[in-house]
């Protein structure tokens, strides 16, 4: 089954404790991205990757890091989480050939930073 | 850069009635307008999209219209059913893989 898998689904952590949210896709998609979803703000892009070893900042990259060592994986790293990073996070992937193609989303990771 | 506004933020309808969600975009160069549905506890899923070379597209009970002159596009759901209850997001992009999303509309369909 074609899917984007995020882990964990839920995470409660304390301020400053480094954490990683994993994302893996099995569709051989070149493009992967991370979004955060906040009430009244919709989905905002954090980082994206056009292909292996290529990553770029989205609209709200502060406080986040990513890596793309393999095509299927795109982890999101919070080196020193803060309460304002409490949010619902989504990973997405899509093919890039032909542009304007469907983005496939993971099921989300609800992060709470206390 | 592109900015997408979406209205209303919440919408309640009776089962069988129609629902309309509207979005406006700022960048006249945008040429791709997808709609995503997010059910409770799940990630967004594409339900319909439209490209700038057409004015309307239908898929069973859902349709999307695009007015390039006014820079707005709308999602129409007819004969709504309880399973249509979800959060709907519009988005826009221009020949890139980056989608700019609206703020979402929570649709509730009451039996």
Contacts between the chains, C-beta under 8 A, distances in Angstrom:
chain1	res1	chain2	res2	distance
A	4	B	43	7.4
A	31	B	97	4.8
A	33	B	97	7.8
A	33	B	98	7.9
A	35	B	101	7.9
A	40	B	9	7.4
A	40	B	103	6.0
A	41	B	103	6.2
A	42	B	6	7.4
A	42	B	89	6.3
A	42	B	101	4.5
A	42	B	102	5.7
A	42	B	103	4.1
A	42	B	104	5.2
A	43	B	44	7.2
A	43	B	89	6.5
A	43	B	99	8.0
A	43	B	101	4.2
A	43	B	104	8.0
A	44	B	101	7.6
A	45	B	98	6.6
A	45	B	99	7.8
A	48	B	97	7.3
A	48	B	98	6.9
A	50	B	97	7.3
A	58	B	98	7.6
A	90	B	43	5.4
A	90	B	44	7.2
A	92	B	43	7.7
A	94	B	97	6.2
A	96	B	97	5.8
A	99	B	32	7.6
A	99	B	95	5.3
A	99	B	96	7.1
A	99	B	97	7.1
A	100	B	31	7.5
A	100	B	32	4.0
A	100	B	49	7.6
A	100	B	51	6.7
A	100	B	93	6.8
A	100	B	95	7.3
A	101	B	97	7.9
A	102	B	34	7.4
A	102	B	46	4.6
A	102	B	49	7.6
A	103	B	34	7.9
A	103	B	44	8.0
A	103	B	46	7.0
A	103	B	99	6.5
A	105	B	36	7.9
A	105	B	43	3.2
A	105	B	44	5.0
A	105	B	45	6.9
A	106	B	43	5.3
A	107	B	41	7.3
A	107	B	42	5.7
A	107	B	43	5.2
A	108	B	41	7.7
A	108	B	42	7.4
A	108	B	43	5.5
